[in-house]
């Protein structure tokens, strides 16, 4: 028995082949290009994403010792992937980190819609969520909505291409259209957003008991897979990654060190009294994921890598390790996304900054400040979490860096682990498929059997005081710059006029 798991990220599409013992046998990767046709926009060509998926799957299928008898899918979340009645894209996908609807979301902030909707769905709005994108399209591109039959996610789009069935997993439906307690589309939320007209666009909901659909003939021909094998629609990537890291019981936590820096804690209760972060069904029965997905993660380090003229992020972390403990007074706020920030606070005007620069600062000090600034965002998210975790599993590309893993342990004061799997999201999709098809009895048993650790780090207690001081300075700097961000945004709205 072999299985292929697809994990379609924002910048890379991955397919992983597993043997019957859960071992990774082959990995195929293809790029996923992000398009930015206008300031603040973030899009992808839907056909290109599917081509990348099909090519990666075909590569892995050809490397397996026998044809796979199961395929499973997880992908980036949020955004709006619109298709017509013939399942053709009506334009480019608008991604989760798109910022064009910032003014609409800001208006919902001012009139209380955000707080009221949070009490129903348990998730804080952001500009790249489908309700904001649909509202923007209604105002600026109504023709596209007229041509559209359904609004999908990236995972839903891939599932549609594989099976011909339009569907969305509960985890992705949760933000922003799901009544988080009723597990159903909410008419009240559509009314709050002024999107009553958009109900016709919502696809079929798929819960934990309805994940399996057979592979279609057209997709089989494109991917080289056997027609009719089961296709499992797994939860979207932040949930799949938590599952792949073994975070399937209440209190377990992980941080994804990827394009999104997402810190998340598993819970068995839903709280809708504090409008921060998101709450989504984990994909494990009776469990929810309380998540704080920032708008900028490893891409902030990629930016720093380019600015310092380095070859890659690994070179940046090596440079940071040689920086002085005080980084010569340099501090970094990592809010580099054109869409601002959404967790653990919301401000579409938020922008990154390097402060404390002087002639004494070296490249090593700047690199250290960059790495510390991104890491302080993790501590900030943990501070907003419902409970303090005993351990923090680190996943994503950044988890390969021992320097960064140790810094996270020291800065947060929490022991950290790193799973042995290179593709933790794909592992979570595989575990979901094992349970969904009855090959494993439950998630706890499956995680205990197949999730292994590659590294563990304890925090350095001597570093705790200095990093607490840095965190407090980080918060003060953010508060001080808030009015500057707002003024810059107002000036931009007026067309860049001087003050």
Residue, then its C-alpha position, 0 to 999 in steps of 0.5 A: x500500500x502506498x499513499x500520496x499526500x498533497x500539501x499546496x502551500x503559498x509558494x511551493x506545492x509538495x507531493x509526498x509518497x508514503x509506504x504502508x509503514x508511514x515512511x516517506x518514500x518520495x517527495x515532489x516539489x513545484x513552485x507556486x508563483x504569487x502575482x502582485x499586479x497592484x500594490x497590496x494585491x496577492x493572487x495566483x493563476x489557478x490553472x498554474x497551481x493545478x498544473x504544479x499539483x499534477x506534475x508533483x503527483x505524477x513525479x511521486x507516483x512514478x517513484x513509488x514501488x507500487x501505484x498509490x491506492x489513496x490520495x489526500x489533500x491539504x493546502x493554504x487557507x482563506x482567499x477566494x478561488x472562484x469558478x463558473x458552472x463548468x468548474x473553470x476559474x473566472x479569474x486569478x485566485x485572490x490569496x489569504x495575504x491580499x490587502x485590497x479589502x483593507x478599507x472594507x475590513x476597517x469599516x467593519x472594525x469601526x461599526x462593530x461587525x468584527x466583534x459581533x461576527x466573532x461571537x458567531x464564528x470565533x475568528x477575527x476578520x482579515x483582508x484576505x478572507x473570502x467575505x472581504x474579497x467577495x465584498x470588494x469584488x461586488x463593489x469593484x468587479x461585479x462582472x466576475x461575480x456574475x460569472x462565478x458559480x462557487x467560491x472555493x479555497x485552494x484545497x477545494x480547488x485541488x479537490x474539485x480538479x481531482x474529483x469533480x466535486x465542489x466541497x469545503x472542509x469545516x476547518x476552512x469554512x469556519x472563517x468567516x462563514x461558519x457558526x462555530x458551534x452549530x457546524x453549519x453556514x450562518x445566515x446571521x454572518x452573511x447578514x452582518x457582512x451584507x453578503x446575503x446575495x453570496x449564499x449561492x456561491x458557498x459549496x458543500x460542507x464536508x465534516x470529519x465523517x464525509x472526507x472521501x470521494x473517488x478520483x475522477x478519470x480526467x485527473x487520473x490521466x493527468x496525474x498518473x494515478x489509478x481512476x477511482x482511488x479514494x481522495x481524502x479532503x483533509x483540513x487546511x494546512x495549519x490544521x494538518x500541520x498541527x496533526x502532523x506534529x502530533x498536536x491532537x489533544x487539548x493543550x498541545x501546541x505548535x508554531x509553523x515557521x513558514x510564509x505564515x508564522x502561525x502559533x496554535x493551541x489545541x482546545x476542546x472548548x470554544x471561546x468567542x468573547x475575545x476577538x483575536x486570532x481564529x478558532x477552527x475545527x481541527x479535523x480531530x473529533x471534538x477538538x478545535x484549533x485556536x490559531x494566531x496566523x501572522x501575515x508575515x513569517x519566513x518571508x520577513x527573513x527572506x526579505x532580510x536575506x535580500x537586503x543584506x545581500x545573502x544567498x539564503x535564510x540559512x546564511x542569515x541565521x548563521x550571521x545572526x548567531x554571530x551578532x551581539x546579545x544586545x544586537x547593538x540596540x537594533x530592533x525589528x518589527x516584522x510587519x512587512x505584509x502589504x496587508x498589515x497584521x492580523x494576529x495577535x492584533x489587527x491593523x491593516x496599516x501596520x508596517x515593519x521597521x528597523x530602529x536603533x540603528x547606529x554606526x556601531x551596528x554590524x551586519x551580524x547585529x542587524x541579522x540578529x535583530x531580524x531573527x529576534x523580531x520574527x521570534x518575538x512575534x511568536x512570543x506575542x502570539x503565545x501571550x494571547x493564547x488561551x493557555x500556556x503550553x508545556x511544549x511547542x512543536x516547531x514545523x515548516x521550513x524554518x524549523x530546520x535551523x537549530x539556531x532559530x529553534x534554540x532562540x525560540x525556546x529561549x525567547x518564549x521560555x517554552x521547551x521546543x521540539x521539531x518533528x522528524x518529518x520534513x513535510x509535516x503538513x503532508x504528514x497530517x493529511x496522511x494521518x487524516x486519510x488513515x483515520x478517514x479510511x479506517x486504516x487507523x482507529x483514531x488520531x491519538x493512536x495514529x500520532x503516537x505510532x507515526x509522529x517522531x521527533x528529530x530535536x528537542x531544546x530546553x530554554x536557557x533560564x539565564x536568558x529569560x530576563x533579557x528576552x522579557x525586557x526585549x519583548x516589553x520594548x517590542x510592545x512599546x515600539x509597536x504602540x508608539x508607531x501605531x499613530x505613524x502607521x495610521x497617518x501614513x495610511x491616511x496620506x496614501x488615501x489622499x494620493x500621497x499629498x504632503x502634510 
